[in-house]
Amino acid sequence: MKSLQSILKQIDDEYERERDHLMRTLPEASVKDRALAMLKSRYLERRENYVRELSALLGHP
């Protein structure tokens, strides 16, 4: 269970770093919005299986 939590923390940290980088470096709002949406989608996909597995271990439906 600790390893799953560690993986989720790492994924969350990477997402925050990448998000901050995009917010600082992309000048055009429409490009920034699209890039942030794609980043968030990938982030949620990466987390999904780990969250589901952790929930199963904790006995949550």
C-alpha positions, 0 to 999 in steps of 0.5 A: 500500500505504501508503494502505491501511495508513493507512486501516486505522490510521484505522479502528483508531483510530476503533474504539478511541476509540468503544469507550473512549467507550462503556465510560466512558459506558454504565452498564448492563452489558447495554446496554454489552455489546450496544453494544460487540458492534455496534461491533465487528461494524461495525469488522470489516466496515469493515476486511475489504475493506482487509485483503483488498486489502492481503493481495493486494498482499503476496501472502498468500492 
